[in-house]
Amino acid sequence: MADQAARRRTTSNNATDVKTNETSKTASGSTRKTKDGLSVVDVLRILGGVFLLNCLLSYFITNDSVLWGWRPWFVRPSVVMRYIQGPVSLTDTQLLSYDGSDANKPIYLALNGTIYDVSAGRRIYGPGGSYHVFAGKDAARGFVTGCFAEDATPDLRGVEWTYIPLDVAALGTVGVTREQKTYREQEVRKAKKKVRDTLDGWATMFSGAGKKDYFEVGKVRRGRDWLEKTPKRGLCAQAEKQRPKGKGAEGTDAGAAYRGGGR
């Protein structure tokens, strides 16, 4: 009996020694890992510090952005709130009340059926501002022709003639030769592309590109026959005057300077 008890004590002591050795080896290995290389936590701390330093440097240099001019939607509180609330859907009549006259409402404008929040530019889009004529409405035509008051409408029919040279025969002209027709078709195609490019330029800016803190909020709600019910119009005097003088000449983009400048 005494021998059995002694053997059990010996076995127990040996097991304890094995566990102690394993623990010691594990601790020793962990220590070596810490000394020989960086742990994951250390790497994350370094990367976080570099990112923070980069943000501070960006804000110090640009005095405007912590991401070197990049403004993703998730760092813009007004955009985040609109994302949470969901898109707006307004008729042209409802859109009129968002022209900046009510200080408790944002300033909206629309372009080709898409509504943008331009509240950040209240100084120029609000009452008395140079672009107030565009606030509260879809004035896509005016953004092409530059005729702010006359063309505050989404009707783009015939607006491509803003970019068509004066030596192109007008539609309905009698006695047009085949060469003249071909020339007209070519210029019309080019002009329509110019219209698309101009509107795309405005849309890019209103979506928040550059330093413009504007953003898309929804769509204008219209009936399918709204365009047929809208009286057709010709070019305004200013657009007619600015048409290219002849073949090879380029039409003037009325808003290029503003889109490339500051608010």
Backbone as CSV, one residue per row, in Angstrom:
resi,resn,N_x,N_y,N_z,CA_x,CA_y,CA_z,C_x,C_y,C_z
1,MET,0.842,-1.211,0.000,0.000,0.000,0.000,0.858,1.236,0.000
2,ALA,1.909,1.213,0.856,2.796,2.379,0.933,3.491,2.601,-0.392
3,ASP,3.872,1.414,-1.072,4.538,1.558,-2.368,3.605,2.167,-3.410
4,GLN,2.322,1.749,-3.406,1.350,2.298,-4.374,1.136,3.785,-4.172
5,ALA,1.050,4.214,-2.915,0.866,5.638,-2.618,2.063,6.435,-3.099
6,ALA,3.246,5.850,-2.896,4.470,6.544,-3.324,4.505,6.689,-4.825
7,ARG,4.078,5.597,-5.554,4.069,5.675,-7.012,3.084,6.725,-7.515
8,ARG,1.910,6.805,-6.844,0.906,7.815,-7.270,1.451,9.224,-7.085
9,ARG,2.169,9.419,-5.934,2.721,10.762,-5.694,3.778,11.102,-6.745
10,THR,4.540,10.101,-7.102,5.596,10.338,-8.116,4.991,10.694,-9.469
11,THR,3.935,9.922,-9.839,3.251,10.192,-11.117,2.652,11.584,-11.133
12,SER,2.018,11.967,-10.031,1.394,13.297,-9.921,2.434,14.391,-10.039
13,ASN,3.578,14.173,-9.367,4.645,15.194,-9.420,5.201,15.329,-10.831
14,ASN,5.317,14.181,-11.527,5.838,14.222,-12.899,4.887,14.987,-13.837
15,ALA,3.573,14.754,-13.669,2.576,15.451,-14.500,2.636,16.950,-14.275
16,THR,2.793,17.301,-12.989,2.873,18.733,-12.656,4.100,19.358,-13.293
17,ASP,5.213,18.612,-13.260,6.449,19.134,-13.852,6.294,19.333,-15.354
18,VAL,5.585,18.365,-16.024,5.373,18.467,-17.474,4.563,19.713,-17.813
19,LYS,3.456,19.937,-17.056,2.607,21.120,-17.295,3.388,22.400,-17.081
20,THR,4.205,22.400,-16.027,4.998,23.598,-15.725,5.971,23.894,-16.848
21,ASN,6.596,22.812,-17.366,7.548,22.992,-18.464,6.855,23.509,-19.723
22,GLU,5.647,22.964,-20.033,4.913,23.393,-21.213,4.521,24.869,-21.104
23,THR,4.058,25.245,-19.884,3.678,26.641,-19.671,4.876,27.557,-19.835
24,SER,6.009,27.097,-19.306,7.231,27.885,-19.402,7.661,28.053,-20.845
25,LYS,7.521,26.944,-21.624,7.890,27.019,-23.037,6.981,27.973,-23.800
26,THR,5.676,27.901,-23.479,4.714,28.785,-24.157,5.014,30.242,-23.865
27,ALA,5.268,30.527,-22.575,5.570,31.900,-22.186,6.850,32.360,-22.847
28,SER,7.843,31.459,-22.893,9.116,31.792,-23.510,8.951,32.077,-24.995
29,GLY,8.104,31.243,-25.676,7.845,31.454,-27.096,7.160,32.772,-27.354
30,SER,6.181,33.117,-26.480,5.464,34.374,-26.621,6.409,35.553,-26.462
31,THR,7.334,35.400,-25.480,8.300,36.479,-25.254,9.204,36.647,-26.463
32,ARG,9.648,35.517,-27.025,10.508,35.608,-28.204,9.793,36.263,-29.373
33,LYS,8.484,35.951,-29.537,7.721,36.534,-30.638,7.630,38.043,-30.483
34,THR,7.453,38.492,-29.256,7.336,39.921,-29.011,8.664,40.622,-29.278
35,LYS,9.776,39.934,-28.920,11.079,40.539,-29.114,11.520,40.495,-30.562
36,ASP,11.228,39.377,-31.239,11.716,39.192,-32.605,10.894,39.943,-33.648
37,GLY,9.573,40.215,-33.420,8.727,40.873,-34.411,7.582,41.617,-33.768
38,LEU,6.825,42.425,-34.593,5.704,43.200,-34.091,4.450,42.335,-34.042
39,SER,3.683,42.531,-33.026,2.408,41.826,-32.944,1.385,42.546,-33.820
40,VAL,0.245,41.916,-34.038,-0.823,42.510,-34.855,-1.300,43.827,-34.253
41,VAL,-1.405,43.863,-32.937,-1.856,45.091,-32.262,-0.880,46.225,-32.500
42,ASP,0.439,45.899,-32.449,1.449,46.927,-32.695,1.333,47.495,-34.109
43,VAL,1.117,46.618,-35.078,0.981,47.054,-36.475,-0.229,47.970,-36.633
44,LEU,-1.353,47.578,-36.016,-2.559,48.392,-36.109,-2.357,49.759,-35.469
45,ARG,-1.647,49.794,-34.364,-1.377,51.076,-33.712,-0.537,51.984,-34.601
46,ILE,0.474,51.395,-35.242,1.336,52.186,-36.135,0.535,52.734,-37.310
47,LEU,-0.278,51.866,-37.951,-1.084,52.296,-39.093,-2.075,53.375,-38.686
48,GLY,-2.686,53.209,-37.499,-3.627,54.224,-37.012,-2.950,55.550,-36.780
49,GLY,-1.751,55.506,-36.244,-1.015,56.746,-36.021,-0.644,57.435,-37.310
50,VAL,-0.200,56.654,-38.312,0.142,57.226,-39.617,-1.080,57.858,-40.270
51,PHE,-2.237,57.168,-40.194,-3.465,57.699,-40.790,-3.882,59.007,-40.111
52,LEU,-3.815,59.048,-38.791,-4.182,60.253,-38.054,-3.258,61.412,-38.411
53,LEU,-1.960,61.117,-38.496,-0.993,62.152,-38.862,-1.265,62.668,-40.270
54,ASN,-1.603,61.753,-41.184,-1.919,62.146,-42.563,-3.148,63.055,-42.606
55,CYS,-4.181,62.725,-41.814,-5.400,63.550,-41.772,-5.098,64.944,-41.236
56,LEU,-4.290,65.019,-40.173,-3.930,66.315,-39.600,-3.118,67.144,-40.585
57,LEU,-2.203,66.495,-41.284,-1.391,67.192,-42.278,-2.254,67.702,-43.422
58,SER,-3.225,66.883,-43.871,-4.134,67.291,-44.940,-4.941,68.519,-44.541
59,TYR,-5.479,68.502,-43.324,-6.289,69.640,-42.879,-5.430,70.888,-42.708
60,PHE,-4.178,70.702,-42.248,-3.284,71.851,-42.052,-2.938,72.503,-43.390
61,ILE,-2.720,71.684,-44.415,-2.318,72.205,-45.726,-3.504,72.743,-46.508
62,THR,-4.600,71.972,-46.554,-5.765,72.390,-47.352,-6.683,73.342,-46.600
63,ASN,-6.603,73.311,-45.274,-7.486,74.118,-44.421,-8.949,73.847,-44.721
64,ASP,-9.227,72.632,-45.172,-10.597,72.338,-45.589,-10.958,70.865,-45.438
65,SER,-10.041,69.961,-45.746,-10.368,68.540,-45.786,-9.297,67.713,-45.089
66,VAL,-9.722,66.661,-44.383,-8.769,65.746,-43.742,-8.385,64.611,-44.675
67,LEU,-8.953,64.601,-45.882,-8.666,63.527,-46.840,-8.167,64.092,-48.162
68,TRP,-7.406,65.188,-48.077,-6.779,65.796,-49.254,-7.780,66.124,-50.357
69,GLY,-8.905,66.712,-49.966,-9.908,67.145,-50.937,-10.953,66.102,-51.270
70,TRP,-10.736,64.860,-50.887,-11.719,63.798,-51.157,-12.820,63.883,-50.116
71,ARG,-14.078,63.962,-50.577,-15.211,64.070,-49.667,-16.220,62.952,-49.922
72,PRO,-15.936,61.758,-49.474,-16.912,60.672,-49.638,-18.178,61.000,-48.865
73,TRP,-19.295,60.446,-49.296,-20.586,60.814,-48.714,-20.651,60.537,-47.213
74,PHE,-19.923,59.529,-46.736,-20.063,59.139,-45.335,-19.338,60.076,-44.369
75,VAL,-18.592,61.071,-44.889,-17.982,62.057,-43.994,-18.700,63.403,-44.090
76,ARG,-19.825,63.416,-44.788,-20.604,64.652,-44.937,-21.947,64.457,-44.225
77,PRO,-22.118,65.102,-43.071,-23.315,64.877,-42.243,-24.635,65.070,-42.984
78,SER,-24.734,66.111,-43.811,-25.991,66.370,-44.510,-26.334,65.248,-45.479
79,VAL,-25.323,64.684,-46.117,-25.551,63.582,-47.055,-25.953,62.319,-46.300
80,VAL,-25.301,62.090,-45.181,-25.637,60.919,-44.364,-27.084,60.991,-43.893
81,MET,-27.516,62.186,-43.455,-28.897,62.357,-42.997,-29.884,62.106,-44.135
82,ARG,-29.576,62.585,-45.321,-30.461,62.364,-46.466,-30.492,60.882,-46.820
83,TYR,-29.357,60.213,-46.705,-29.308,58.773,-46.977,-30.209,58.021,-46.006
84,ILE,-30.187,58.438,-44.735,-31.018,57.791,-43.719,-32.502,58.061,-43.983
85,GLN,-32.823,59.292,-44.370,-34.218,59.681,-44.583,-34.793,59.125,-45.878
86,GLY,-33.939,58.817,-46.829,-34.403,58.297,-48.109,-34.563,59.403,-49.139
87,PRO,-34.670,59.058,-50.426,-34.765,60.055,-51.496,-36.096,60.807,-51.474
88,VAL,-36.066,62.042,-51.970,-37.285,62.842,-52.060,-37.880,62.690,-53.453
89,SER,-39.173,62.908,-53.535,-39.891,62.871,-54.805,-40.862,64.045,-54.814
90,LEU,-40.590,65.019,-55.687,-41.379,66.243,-55.709,-41.874,66.530,-57.117
91,THR,-43.046,67.151,-57.190,-43.509,67.667,-58.469,-42.824,69.009,-58.706
92,ASP,-42.924,69.527,-59.911,-42.332,70.839,-60.202,-42.949,71.920,-59.327
93,THR,-44.230,71.794,-59.042,-44.909,72.779,-58.191,-44.388,72.702,-56.764
94,GLN,-44.221,71.500,-56.236,-43.697,71.332,-54.877,-42.255,71.818,-54.772
95,LEU,-41.504,71.636,-55.837,-40.099,72.035,-55.848,-39.943,73.548,-55.673
96,LEU,-40.930,74.310,-56.110,-40.859,75.771,-56.024,-40.652,76.286,-54.603
97,SER,-41.149,75.555,-53.602,-41.059,76.030,-52.225,-39.669,75.819,-51.617
98,TYR,-38.751,75.224,-52.391,-37.395,74.992,-51.902,-36.401,75.931,-52.596
99,ASP,-36.809,77.172,-52.794,-35.961,78.128,-53.502,-35.141,79.007,-52.562
100,GLY,-35.157,78.709,-51.282,-34.370,79.479,-50.330,-35.144,80.580,-49.639
101,SER,-36.388,80.816,-50.041,-37.185,81.858,-49.401,-37.516,81.499,-47.956
102,ASP,-37.668,80.206,-47.685,-37.929,79.720,-46.334,-36.613,79.231,-45.735
103,ALA,-36.117,79.962,-44.726,-34.820,79.634,-44.130,-34.822,78.276,-43.436
104,ASN,-35.995,77.744,-43.148,-36.093,76.450,-42.466,-36.063,75.271,-43.432
105,LYS,-36.039,75.560,-44.728,-36.000,74.501,-45.733,-34.671,74.528,-46.477
106,PRO,-34.216,73.372,-46.938,-33.001,73.361,-47.770,-33.294,73.996,-49.123
107,ILE,-32.252,74.352,-49.840,-32.410,74.890,-51.189,-32.180,73.756,-52.180
108,TYR,-33.195,73.504,-52.996,-33.101,72.472,-54.012,-33.145,73.109,-55.397
109,LEU,-32.496,72.459,-56.332,-32.706,72.737,-57.746,-32.675,71.397,-58.459
110,ALA,-33.212,71.379,-59.660,-33.244,70.129,-60.418,-32.538,70.316,-61.749
111,LEU,-32.017,69.241,-62.264,-31.354,69.248,-63.555,-31.753,67.982,-64.294
112,ASN,-32.522,68.160,-65.352,-32.937,67.016,-66.163,-33.680,65.971,-65.336
113,GLY,-34.478,66.429,-64.359,-35.301,65.525,-63.566,-34.679,65.045,-62.275
114,THR,-33.400,65.338,-62.047,-32.734,64.943,-60.805,-32.635,66.148,-59.873
115,ILE,-32.990,65.951,-58.604,-32.998,67.043,-57.621,-31.713,67.026,-56.811
116,TYR,-31.129,68.221,-56.617,-29.896,68.363,-55.847,-30.096,69.369,-54.713
117,ASP,-29.414,69.117,-53.617,-29.404,70.043,-52.478,-28.204,70.971,-52.647
118,VAL,-28.470,72.275,-52.811,-27.394,73.249,-52.986,-27.383,74.245,-51.824
119,SER,-27.859,73.787,-50.668,-27.921,74.660,-49.492,-26.556,75.223,-49.118
120,ALA,-25.489,74.473,-49.411,-24.142,74.955,-49.102,-23.808,76.221,-49.880
121,GLY,-24.507,76.450,-50.976,-24.298,77.660,-51.777,-25.428,78.660,-51.598
122,ARG,-25.958,78.754,-50.387,-27.101,79.634,-50.122,-26.819,81.080,-50.550
123,ARG,-25.561,81.482,-50.451,-25.211,82.855,-50.806,-25.531,83.167,-52.265
124,ILE,-25.354,82.187,-53.152,-25.600,82.449,-54.575,-26.917,81.853,-55.073
125,TYR,-27.431,80.827,-54.380,-28.689,80.219,-54.807,-29.892,80.735,-54.011
126,GLY,-29.622,81.392,-52.896,-30.703,81.957,-52.103,-31.208,83.267,-52.700
127,PRO,-32.260,83.865,-52.120,-32.808,85.132,-52.611,-31.727,86.203,-52.721
128,GLY,-31.680,86.843,-53.883,-30.677,87.878,-54.111,-29.385,87.364,-54.693
129,GLY,-29.201,86.042,-54.734,-27.980,85.465,-55.277,-27.984,85.435,-56.792
130,SER,-26.807,85.376,-57.376,-26.697,85.420,-58.836,-27.306,84.205,-59.527
131,TYR,-27.431,83.074,-58.817,-28.010,81.863,-59.404,-29.362,81.509,-58.768
132,HIS,-29.959,82.473,-58.113,-31.254,82.218,-57.466,-32.324,81.827,-58.477
133,VAL,-32.162,82.274,-59.709,-33.154,81.976,-60.742,-33.272,80.464,-60.969
134,PHE,-32.245,79.700,-60.648,-32.282,78.252,-60.835,-32.866,77.517,-59.633
135,ALA,-32.916,78.173,-58.482,-33.361,77.510,-57.256,-34.854,77.203,-57.317
136,GLY,-35.225,76.029,-56.827,-36.629,75.659,-56.751,-37.240,75.232,-58.073
137,LYS,-36.436,74.968,-59.069,-36.985,74.554,-60.368,-35.969,73.726,-61.143
138,ASP,-36.442,73.113,-62.210,-35.576,72.387,-63.127,-35.347,73.296,-64.333
139,ALA,-34.168,73.908,-64.392,-33.854,74.854,-65.458,-32.759,74.300,-66.354
140,ALA,-32.899,73.041,-66.741,-31.861,72.376,-67.536,-31.537,73.156,-68.803
141,ARG,-32.547,73.722,-69.440,-32.305,74.459,-70.683,-31.407,75.668,-70.437
142,GLY,-31.672,76.377,-69.345,-30.877,77.560,-69.030,-29.428,77.235,-68.731
143,PHE,-29.169,76.051,-68.183,-27.796,75.666,-67.908,-27.007,75.460,-69.194
144,VAL,-27.701,75.236,-70.303,-27.039,75.072,-71.602,-26.918,76.413,-72.318
145,THR,-28.013,77.147,-72.383,-28.022,78.387,-73.161,-27.425,79.577,-72.424
146,GLY,-27.469,79.555,-71.093,-27.009,80.703,-70.323,-28.069,81.775,-70.188
147,CYS,-29.255,81.543,-70.742,-30.373,82.491,-70.611,-31.131,82.129,-69.334
148,PHE,-30.719,82.692,-68.230,-31.220,82.262,-66.937,-32.727,82.440,-66.794
149,ALA,-33.199,83.648,-67.013,-34.613,83.938,-66.778,-35.510,83.320,-67.851
150,GLU,-35.110,83.466,-69.105,-35.958,83.006,-70.203,-36.054,81.491,-70.290
151,ASP,-34.983,80.795,-69.946,-34.923,79.346,-70.155,-34.921,78.553,-68.855
152,ALA,-35.618,79.020,-67.851,-35.731,78.284,-66.583,-36.762,77.177,-66.734
153,THR,-36.436,76.200,-67.576,-37.352,75.116,-67.923,-36.556,73.848,-68.213
154,PRO,-37.152,72.675,-67.996,-36.462,71.416,-68.331,-36.590,71.033,-69.803
155,ASP,-37.302,71.822,-70.596,-37.528,71.521,-72.009,-36.240,71.726,-72.799
156,LEU,-35.678,70.635,-73.308,-34.415,70.702,-74.049,-34.605,70.595,-75.563
157,ARG,-35.827,70.633,-76.029,-36.070,70.504,-77.472,-35.420,71.660,-78.231
158,GLY,-34.561,71.320,-79.175,-33.913,72.326,-80.007,-32.762,73.063,-79.350
159,VAL,-32.438,72.740,-78.105,-31.388,73.480,-77.409,-30.008,73.226,-78.018
160,GLU,-29.869,72.143,-78.776,-28.577,71.841,-79.401,-28.147,72.920,-80.397
161,TRP,-29.095,73.721,-80.878,-28.745,74.777,-81.835,-27.877,75.860,-81.192
162,THR,-27.766,75.820,-79.880,-26.838,76.722,-79.186,-25.412,76.489,-79.671
163,TYR,-25.117,75.246,-80.074,-23.761,74.870,-80.464,-23.618,74.606,-81.960
164,ILE,-24.623,74.870,-82.735,-24.561,74.617,-84.176,-24.149,75.905,-84.901
165,PRO,-23.151,75.841,-85.782,-22.657,77.038,-86.474,-23.753,77.774,-87.249
166,LEU,-23.548,79.070,-87.398,-24.537,79.909,-88.076,-24.668,79.572,-89.558
167,ASP,-23.645,78.951,-90.161,-23.722,78.653,-91.596,-24.448,77.347,-91.886
168,VAL,-25.010,76.714,-90.842,-25.798,75.497,-91.048,-27.234,75.901,-91.385
169,ALA,-27.779,75.313,-92.442,-29.147,75.641,-92.862,-30.143,75.200,-91.799
170,ALA,-31.054,76.077,-91.427,-32.062,75.754,-90.416,-33.017,74.692,-90.943
171,LEU,-33.623,73.960,-90.032,-34.600,72.955,-90.429,-35.759,73.643,-91.132
172,GLY,-36.214,73.059,-92.222,-37.322,73.649,-92.971,-36.880,74.601,-94.063
173,THR,-35.569,74.821,-94.164,-35.062,75.716,-95.203,-35.260,75.076,-96.579
174,VAL,-35.764,75.847,-97.523,-36.033,75.334,-98.878,-34.758,75.399,-99.715
175,GLY,-34.577,74.409,-100.593,-33.454,74.402,-101.527,-32.139,73.965,-100.930
176,VAL,-32.160,73.196,-99.866,-30.927,72.736,-99.239,-30.324,71.604,-100.068
177,THR,-29.030,71.679,-100.358,-28.368,70.649,-101.148,-28.053,69.427,-100.281
178,ARG,-27.653,68.338,-100.959,-27.308,67.121,-100.242,-26.110,67.368,-99.335
179,GLU,-25.118,68.115,-99.839,-23.945,68.416,-99.028,-24.321,69.223,-97.787
180,GLN,-25.222,70.166,-97.955,-25.659,70.982,-96.826,-26.417,70.140,-95.790
181,LYS,-27.212,69.203,-96.275,-27.932,68.318,-95.358,-26.957,67.450,-94.565
182,THR,-25.949,66.914,-95.276,-24.948,66.084,-94.610,-24.198,66.890,-93.554
183,TYR,-23.837,68.104,-93.930,-23.141,68.999,-93.009,-24.020,69.296,-91.784
184,ARG,-25.275,69.533,-92.023,-26.197,69.817,-90.920,-26.323,68.610,-89.989
185,GLU,-26.465,67.425,-90.557,-26.590,66.211,-89.743,-25.363,66.014,-88.858
186,GLN,-24.194,66.256,-89.441,-22.953,66.113,-88.673,-22.909,67.109,-87.509
187,GLU,-23.266,68.354,-87.779,-23.207,69.393,-86.755,-24.271,69.170,-85.672
188,VAL,-25.411,68.657,-86.066,-26.470,68.372,-85.083,-26.009,67.275,-84.132
189,ARG,-25.384,66.219,-84.675,-24.875,65.152,-83.822,-23.827,65.678,-82.839
190,LYS,-22.914,66.498,-83.355,-21.878,67.074,-82.497,-22.498,67.967,-81.423
191,ALA,-23.490,68.748,-81.819,-24.116,69.679,-80.877,-24.881,68.941,-79.784
192,LYS,-25.561,67.859,-80.138,-26.294,67.087,-79.131,-25.335,66.455,-78.123
193,LYS,-24.184,66.024,-78.612,-23.174,65.491,-77.685,-22.671,66.603,-76.769
194,LYS,-22.511,67.800,-77.332,-22.063,68.932,-76.530,-23.083,69.254,-75.434
195,VAL,-24.347,69.147,-75.760,-25.402,69.375,-74.758,-25.296,68.352,-73.648
196,ARG,-25.135,67.082,-74.024,-25.007,66.019,-73.013,-23.789,66.257,-72.126
197,ASP,-22.676,66.630,-72.747,-21.454,66.874,-71.981,-21.625,68.048,-71.018
198,THR,-22.314,69.085,-71.477,-22.543,70.261,-70.630,-23.404,69.902,-69.429
199,LEU,-24.488,69.180,-69.671,-25.370,68.774,-68.575,-24.659,67.803,-67.631
200,ASP,-23.829,66.925,-68.190,-23.066,66.000,-67.349,-22.090,66.761,-66.459
201,GLY,-21.533,67.835,-66.998,-20.618,68.649,-66.211,-21.314,69.284,-65.021
202,TRP,-22.518,69.816,-65.259,-23.303,70.385,-64.160,-23.695,69.302,-63.164
203,ALA,-24.131,68.157,-63.665,-24.566,67.071,-62.783,-23.420,66.590,-61.901
204,THR,-22.226,66.523,-62.468,-21.066,66.099,-61.689,-20.797,67.075,-60.551
205,MET,-20.894,68.363,-60.849,-20.668,69.363,-59.814,-21.741,69.305,-58.735
206,PHE,-23.010,69.220,-59.146,-24.105,69.186,-58.175,-24.102,67.898,-57.352
207,SER,-23.419,66.884,-57.839,-23.323,65.626,-57.091,-22.257,65.681,-56.006
208,GLY,-21.499,66.783,-55.972,-20.522,66.944,-54.897,-19.080,66.874,-55.310
209,ALA,-18.784,66.942,-56.607,-17.391,66.889,-57.049,-16.668,68.183,-56.677
210,GLY,-15.375,68.094,-56.528,-14.586,69.272,-56.195,-14.911,69.787,-54.807
211,LYS,-14.961,71.086,-54.675,-15.201,71.699,-53.362,-16.652,72.150,-53.206
212,LYS,-17.520,71.699,-54.081,-18.932,72.043,-53.979,-19.628,71.039,-53.068
213,ASP,-20.110,71.473,-51.946,-20.767,70.562,-51.003,-22.246,70.393,-51.335
214,TYR,-22.524,70.041,-52.588,-23.888,69.768,-53.039,-24.050,68.254,-53.155
215,PHE,-25.283,67.802,-53.244,-25.490,66.358,-53.383,-26.892,66.066,-53.901
216,GLU,-27.038,64.903,-54.502,-28.320,64.473,-55.068,-29.257,64.032,-53.953
217,VAL,-30.543,64.425,-54.074,-31.510,64.044,-53.038,-32.720,63.289,-53.570
218,GLY,-32.983,63.342,-54.864,-34.158,62.629,-55.363,-34.482,62.958,-56.809
219,LYS,-35.742,62.770,-57.163,-36.181,62.953,-58.546,-37.441,63.819,-58.610
220,VAL,-37.610,64.488,-59.748,-38.822,65.254,-60.014,-39.883,64.300,-60.545
221,ARG,-41.075,64.424,-60.028,-42.183,63.552,-60.423,-43.048,64.282,-61.443
222,ARG,-43.124,63.732,-62.676,-43.882,64.355,-63.763,-44.732,63.317,-64.482
223,GLY,-45.776,63.795,-65.129,-46.597,62.923,-65.953,-45.878,62.586,-67.242
224,ARG,-46.260,61.521,-67.881,-45.575,61.091,-69.103,-45.719,62.084,-70.249
225,ASP,-46.798,62.841,-70.257,-47.054,63.769,-71.363,-46.671,65.208,-71.029
226,TRP,-45.829,65.406,-70.001,-45.507,66.769,-69.582,-44.842,67.571,-70.693
227,LEU,-43.982,66.911,-71.503,-43.265,67.636,-72.542,-44.194,68.073,-73.667
228,GLU,-45.149,67.200,-74.016,-46.106,67.554,-75.068,-46.974,68.740,-74.659
229,LYS,-47.202,68.883,-73.372,-48.031,69.983,-72.877,-47.257,71.290,-72.723
230,THR,-45.940,71.218,-72.896,-45.095,72.407,-72.744,-44.923,73.088,-74.088
231,PRO,-45.248,74.377,-74.181,-45.085,75.102,-75.453,-43.633,75.057,-75.924
232,LYS,-43.431,74.740,-77.192,-42.089,74.666,-77.747,-41.513,76.064,-77.927
233,ARG,-40.225,76.211,-77.730,-39.596,77.519,-77.838,-38.347,77.451,-78.703
234,GLY,-37.949,78.601,-79.212,-36.722,78.679,-79.984,-35.575,79.111,-79.091
235,LEU,-34.416,79.363,-79.704,-33.279,79.813,-78.923,-33.498,81.231,-78.407
236,CYS,-33.031,81.487,-77.204,-33.094,82.842,-76.670,-32.069,83.704,-77.419
237,ALA,-32.195,84.997,-77.302,-31.345,85.921,-78.050,-29.864,85.727,-77.718
238,GLN,-29.556,85.526,-76.444,-28.162,85.379,-76.042,-27.550,84.117,-76.633
239,ALA,-28.290,83.007,-76.606,-27.780,81.753,-77.161,-27.595,81.867,-78.671
240,GLU,-28.529,82.537,-79.325,-28.439,82.734,-80.771,-27.199,83.563,-81.114
241,LYS,-26.937,84.564,-80.315,-25.797,85.451,-80.554,-24.461,84.730,-80.343
242,GLN,-24.432,83.765,-79.445,-23.193,83.069,-79.106,-22.943,81.817,-79.937
243,ARG,-23.789,81.548,-80.893,-23.574,80.374,-81.732,-22.249,80.483,-82.483
244,PRO,-21.597,79.345,-82.766,-20.341,79.377,-83.529,-20.540,80.073,-84.876
245,LYS,-19.504,80.782,-85.318,-19.639,81.594,-86.536,-19.542,80.791,-87.818
246,GLY,-18.879,79.656,-87.784,-18.739,78.886,-89.003,-18.215,77.490,-88.743
247,LYS,-17.951,76.764,-89.814,-17.521,75.373,-89.725,-16.215,75.268,-88.930
248,GLY,-16.179,74.323,-87.989,-14.985,74.108,-87.187,-14.941,74.925,-85.915
249,ALA,-15.797,75.931,-85.797,-15.812,76.762,-84.597,-16.534,76.031,-83.470
250,GLU,-16.132,76.305,-82.241,-16.719,75.659,-81.077,-17.724,76.575,-80.395
251,GLY,-18.825,75.968,-79.926,-19.824,76.733,-79.198,-19.360,77.045,-77.778
252,THR,-19.950,78.054,-77.171,-19.573,78.480,-75.821,-20.369,77.732,-74.769
253,ASP,-19.671,77.202,-73.761,-20.312,76.557,-72.617,-20.532,77.632,-71.565
254,ALA,-21.778,78.026,-71.366,-22.095,79.162,-70.500,-21.672,78.985,-69.055
255,GLY,-21.573,77.745,-68.575,-21.275,77.540,-67.156,-19.904,76.969,-66.857
256,ALA,-19.048,76.860,-67.877,-17.749,76.217,-67.672,-16.919,76.917,-66.608
257,ALA,-16.892,78.251,-66.652,-16.077,79.006,-65.694,-16.568,78.806,-64.271
258,TYR,-17.886,78.802,-64.086,-18.424,78.638,-62.736,-18.153,77.237,-62.195
259,ARG,-18.347,76.223,-63.020,-18.134,74.854,-62.558,-16.693,74.604,-62.172
260,GLY,-15.779,75.342,-62.804,-14.374,75.136,-62.498,-13.874,76.000,-61.365
261,GLY,-14.700,76.950,-60.902,-14.262,77.864,-59.859,-14.824,77.521,-58.516
262,GLY,-14.702,78.444,-57.593,-15.209,78.225,-56.244,-16.664,78.581,-56.143
263,ARG,-17.222,78.331,-54.939,-18.639,78.607,-54.724,-18.867,80.090,-54.750
